[in-house]
Amino acid sequence: MKLIVEDLSFNYGPKLVLKGVTMDRAEPGMVTAAIGPNAAGKSTLLKCIAGLLRGRGRVLLDGRDAKTFGKDLIRYVTYLPQENPVNAVLTVFEAVLLARQHAGSWQVSDDDLNAVSEVLHDLEIDDLALRYLNELSGGQKQMVSIAQALVRNPRVLLMDEPTSSLDLQRQLEVLELMQRVTAERNMTTIIALHDLNLAARYADHFVVMREGAVYAAGAGHEVLTPEMLRDVYGVHGTVLLDQGGVPQVTALGSLKRGRLVPQETMI
């Protein structure tokens, strides 16, 4: 399902959070990374696309205004928030099955049960199936939330920092899975990420947000530049291409009041 955002703006009270955002390259089978510093508008953008917030402008799904879908929008678009409390007195299997039912009938079929088993297996958390949610660690709960999103088999999947609570191995596994599933299911996937190197490795397209507006959009090697690091993140850094042509970003220091503040962090 092709996603187009046209001149989207949104206010929280008097504060303008999104400023005429336009996106026209979110294609089926493609992973788009939404990047930018905190408060750049990434989460608000995803919520507006999901219909959770009503902005000015248009969100088009295969050319149809998303507002005309009404309650049926949930059948096509799934939003995974950055923080998704899953503390109900349910087992992991029950929680993922419940998410599956939200996308359709309340009658449980063999297909539903098989879909839950399959997604738990793909995420390698099938050993948690009979554990209760309140017994899980933060990282395990995050994996359950990802399973709940995938089991709905959405046409458009929106994920806000899905790897924030995961260790490095799980981050790689989840993003590899998202890349594969997006291609196999021909989904349109948008993932808000802070780690630029993870985004460069797994995203097909980038939208760079700064102060509620789109600073740049394009392929990784086009938008991940020292100039972008300076203008958007306020840091001095280098961007080198590895043997596969994937950008590798290193932040060398923070630009603060015109001074270089040394840091040892990778973005």
N, C-alpha and C positions, 0 to 999 in steps of 0.2 A: 504494500500500500504506500504510494508516494505521498510524502508529507511536504507541504509548502506552508511557510509562515510569511504573512504579508503585513508589514508595517504594524507590528504588535507592540502595544504600550500598556503599561499597568501601573496603577498607583496604590500604595499602602497609605491611606489617608491623603495628606497633602504631598507626600514624598513620591516622586516619580521614580519607579524602580526599573521598568523596561521602557526604552526610548526608541520606538519605531524599529523593532527588530524584524529583519527579513531573512529567511532561510529558504533556499530553493534547490538544495542538493541532497536532501535526506531521501535516499532511494532504497527500494527493497533490495535486500541482500547486502546492504552497506552498514557498517558501524561508523557513526558520527560521534566524535568526542567533543563535548562542550567544555572548554577550559577557560580559566580566568581566576583571579584572586577571590578571596571571600568578599561577599556583598557585590559581586559583579552582575548578579541577576540570573545565574544559571538555574538555581532551584525554582525561582519564580517562572522562568521560561518553561521549564518542564511541567509545572503545575498548570500553566495556562494552556499548554498543548493538550494535557490530559483532561481539561475541562473542569479542574478543581478550582481554578480562579478564572474570572471573566475579564479578559482584557479588551482593549480597543484594537481593531484590526481584524485579520482573518487567519484562521487555521484551516487549511484545506487537506482533506484526505481523499486521494484519487479525484481531485477536482471538486469535491463536495464540502461545503462549509461544515466544520465539526459541530457547530451549534445546532444543526438540523438533525443530528443523530439522537439527541435527547438522552434518555437512559440507556439506549442501545450502544452508546459510545464505549462503555466498559467492555463490550464484546470485542472491540477492535483495538483499543488502546489500554495498555497496562502501565501503571506508574508505580515504581518502587522507590519510596522515600529514603532519605539518608538515615533516618531513625524510624524503625518500624517495630514498636513493642509487640512481642509475641509471648505474652505471659499467661494466656488463658490456660485453663486446666484441660488441655488437650494433648494427645500424643502428636509427635511430628507428622505421622501419617495422616491423622485426622485433620490437622491444621492445613496441610497441603491439599487434602481432598476437599476441605471446605472452600479453599481458594478456587479450586477447580469448579465447584458448584456455583460460585458467584458469577462465573462466566456463562452459565447456561441453566439447565433444569436442576431442580433439587433432587431428582431421581438419580440414584447412583447406578451406573452401568459398569459392565466389565471393562469397557473402554476407559472409563474414569479411573478405575482401580489400576489398570495397566499403565495409564499415563502417570499416575502418582509414583508407582514403582519404578518406572523408567526414569523420571526426572531425579528421584532420589539416588538411583544407580549412577546416572550421568554425573551428578555432583559428588558422588562417592560419600554419601551420608546415609546410605540404606541401613547401616548399623544403628542409626539413631531413630529408626522408624517407630519403635515402641517406647521411646523415652518421652517424658513429659517436657513441655516447653520450659517450665520453670526450673528444670534441672540442668538446662544447657548453659554453656558459656556464651559470652557476647559474640564470639566468632561463629559458634555453632548456630546461634539464633539468626545471624546474618545469612548463613547458608540456607536456612529454612525460608527466610524471606525471599531469597533468590529463587528457590524451588517453587514458592507460591506464585511468583511472577511468571516463571517459565511454564508451569503446568496449565496456565490459561490459554497457552498457544496463541498469543496476541499477534495481530498484524503489525502493530507499532508498539515497541517496548521502550519505555523511558526509565532510566536507572540513575539515581542520584547518589554518587559516591558508593557504589555497591561493594567496594573492597576495603572500606575504611576500617573495619574491625577485624580484618583478616591478616594472617601472617603472610610473608612473602611468597611461600609456596602456594598457598591458597589463592592469593591474588593472581598469580600466573595461571593457575588452573582454571579459575573462574573466567578470566578474560579470554583464555584460549577457547573455553567452552562457548562463551558468548559469540566469539568470532565464527566458530564452526556452526552453531545453531542458527545464527543470523543468516548465513549463507544457505544452509540446508532447508530452512523454513521460509526463505525469501522474506524475512522480516525487515522492517525498518527500525533500526536500533539507535538510540541516542543515549550516551553515557556521559554524565558529568564526572570529571576526574580532576584531581589535583596533581597527580604524579605524571609529569609530562613525558617521561621516558616510557612508562607503561602505555600511555595514550599513543605515543609514536609507534610503538611496537604492534598495537592491535587495532588501531582505528584506520579507516579508509579516508576519512574526511574530518576536517576540524572546523569548529566555529569558536573563535576567540572572543570572549566577552570582556568588556571594560566599562565600568560605571553604567551598566544597564543597556549598553549598545554593542553592536557587533563591530569589533576592531578590525578583524580580518577573517576570511574563510578560504579554505582550500586544502590541498594535500599537506602532509606533515612537513615536507621539505620546503614548501612555500610559505608556511606561516610560522614555523618554529625557527626564529631568527634571533640574533643578538639584539636587534632593534626592537622586536616584540617583547623580549625579556625586559628590556629597559623601560619601554613605554607602558606595558601592561602590569608587570610585576615589580618594577622598580628595583631591578637587580642587574648587576653586570655579570654576564655569562658567556659561555661559548657553546656553539652548536656544530657538531661534526657528524658526518655521515659514516655509518659503519659499512662493512663490505656489501651488505644487502641494500644499501641506500637508505637505511632507517636513521633518522636524526637521533643523536645522543646529546642531551642537554646537561651542561654542568653549570651550576650557579657558583660564581666566584666571590660575590659579595653584594651587600645591600647598598643601594644608592640612597643616601640619606642626607638631605640638605647639601647636595653637591659633593659629599665625601663618600669614599669607598670604605664600607665597613666589612672587613674580611669575614667570610663564613666558609664552612666546610661542607655545606649541604648540597645534595642533589635535588633538583626539582622533579 
